[in-house]
Amino acid sequence: MTEQQATAASPVDAGHQELLEESARYALLRRIAPTLRHHLAGAMQPIGMVSAIMDRRLQAEQPDLKVLRDNSKSISTLARSATSASMNLITWVAPRENGVITIHDGVEECVGMLSTDLAFRGFTVANNIAPSDIATSVFALRSVFTGALIALTDAALTPASIVISSEVAGGQTRVAISVSSAPGAAAADDPRPYRKLRWTDVQALASAEQVELTHTADRADMYFKPAEDADVTV
């Protein structure tokens, strides 16, 4: 291929890669949408509970104004907390520019988002990542780590154990996810709300976020750049 031909082909290749990335991001968001709704509803539920209690107390012949004031303050506090939680959930869809997070906190967040779904599907999770000050792109961690975790569990037999670990390697942080199925495990009869994530999806996300990714059927290794070198996609 001549240099002129290679140059002419580049826009096509770039366009194809962009479509792969967009498809992968859509697939990931479709998979975590039920979890986002669950967490959003959980953030709002306490407000409704306190409001119902307050309404009952208002129906009393002589309402206790001090208690009602306390209830009103509780609703205000809960509303602020729910707003903060909701705004954070929205950043899974529309991330903040140049957002960073420590590896430990980011993995905790991603695992926490999926914990209920994983438990229902027969997975137990051991997060062995120790707290540290090492930070990386929050969007890279959310998209690549979460995508790899879903891809591994989509292909795994259940019940199974998930072990998450990390180590500093060559100026980057290697985050590893390994899945080990129990003896006699079988494929779960639990239809997904959207198609399974494929490794081509996860690789497209990793390429977009400049995260090195290797994987086998039961393990994924991801190399995240430190925050100062992270190329954050927005």
N, C-alpha and C positions, 0 to 999 in steps of 0.2 A: 504494500500500500504506500502510495506517495504521500509526501507531507501535505500536499494540497487536498488529497482525498481524506486524510486523517482529520484535517482541520474542518472539512465539510461535514464529517460524520459526528464531530463533537457535540453540536447543538442537539442532534437526535439522541445521542447517548445521554446527555444531560437531561433532556426532556423525559426520557424513559426512566431514569433514576428518580426524577422528581415525582413521577406518577407512582412508582413503587413506594416511595417514602410517604406520599399522601395516602395511599391505600393502606399501608401499615399503620399509620397514625389513626385512621378511621377505624380499622379493625380493632386496635387496642382500646380506643374510646368506647366502641360498641360493647366490648367485653367487660369494661369496668363501669359502664353506665348504671347497671343495677346496684353496684356497690356505692357509687356516688349518691344515688337516690336514697339508699338505706342510711348513709351517714348524714345526709341533709335532713331527712325526716327525724333522725335521732337528735339532731341539734335543735329542732323546733319543738319536739314533744314536751320537754319540761315547761315551756311557756304555756302550752295548752292545759297542762295539768294544774299549774298554779292559777291560771285564769278561771278554770272550773271551780277550784276551791274558793277563790275570791267571790265568784258569782253566788255560790251557796251562802257564804257569810253575809253578802249584801241583802239576802232575802230574810235575814233575821229581823225580829221586831225592833231590836236595838243593836244594830251592827257595832262591833268593837272597832272604833276608828284607828286605834293604835295598831291592831293586827292587820287591818286593811292597808294601812300605810306601809307596813312591813311587806305585805304581799305585793304592793305596787312597786316597792324598791326591788323585790326579788324578780319581778317581771322585767324591770328595766335592766337589771344585771344579766339576766338570762338572754334578753334580746341582744345586748351587746355581744355576749359570748356567741350566740347563734349567728350573728352577722359576721363576726370574725371567722368562725368555722366555715360559713358559706362562701366567703370570699376566698378562703384558702382552697376550698374544693373547686371553685371556678378556675383557679390557676392550673388545675390539671388539664383544662380545655384551652385556656388562654394564659400561658405562663407569663410571669413577670420578666421584664428584660434583665438579663445578666443576674438572674437569681442563683444563689449558691446555698448549699446545705452541707453539713458534715456527713461523711459516709455513714456513720453510725445512725444519726438522726434520720437520714434519708431512707435507709433500709428499714428502720423501725416504722417510718411512716407508710412505706409501700406495703410491708407485711401487715401492718395494722389495718390498712384499707381492705386487704384481701383475706384477713384471718377468718372471718365468719364463713365465707364461701369455701375456703380451703378446708375448714373443719367439717362442714357439711359433706364435702366430697371425700372425706376420709384421710386427710393429711394432717400430720403434726409437724410443727415447725420449731427448730432450734436455731436461734439467731446467736451465733458465737462471735459476732463483731463487737469488739470492745470500744467503749467511748473514746473518742480522740478529737483533736482539732483539725484533722485532715478534711478539707472540704472540696466539693466538686460542683459542677453544674446540676442544679436541682432538676432541670428538665431532662438532662441526659440520664440521670439516675432513675427518675420516674419512668421514662419511656423504655430504656434498654433493660434495666433490672426487672421492672414489672413485666415487660414483654417476655423476657427469658423465663421468668418464674411461671408465667401462664403457659408458655410453650412446653416447658418441661412437665408440668402437671397435666396438661392436656394429653400428653403421650404416655403418662405413667399408669401403671396398675395400682389399684388401691385395695386395702389401706397401705400407706407409705409414709416414710419419714423424710423431711426436708431439712438439710443442714446448710446453713449460710455462714461463710467465713471470709476473712480478708487478710491481706498482707501487702506491705509496700514492696513493689517490684519495679526496678528501673525508673524511679522517679514518678511512677504511677501507683495507683492502688488496685490490686487485683481483688475483685469480689467474686467468690465462687459459690455456686448453688449446686448441691448434689441431692439426688432423690434416690431413696432406697426402698423398694417395695417389700412388704412383709411376705413370708412364705405362704403360698396359696392365694396370693392376691389375684384379682381379676379386673378386667376393664369395668369401670363404673357405668352403670346404666342410668346416666343422668344427662339428658340432652342439654347442650349449651344454649343460651339465648341468642348466640351468634356463632359463626363458624369458629373452628379451632384456629389458634394462631400457629402459623408455620414459621420455620426457621428463616425462610426468605423474608418474612415480615420483620423479624427481630434483627436480621442482618441489615435490612434497609434502614431501620431506626439507628442501629449502631453506626452505619456509614455516615448518616446525616449528622450524628452527634460526635463523630470522630472518636468512637469508642472501639477498641480492638475486642473482637469477640471470637471465642472458640467454643465448640460444644460437641457433646456426644449424646447418646440417647438418654443418659441419666445425669448429665453434668454440663454446666455452663460456666465459663470463665470470662469475666469482663474486666478490662483495664481502663480505669477512669483517670483522666488528667486532674491534677490539682487545680483549685479554683482559679489561680492566677493565669493558668494556661488553658483553661477550659474555653472552648469555642461554643458559646451559648447560642442555640437556635431560638428565635422568637417568632 
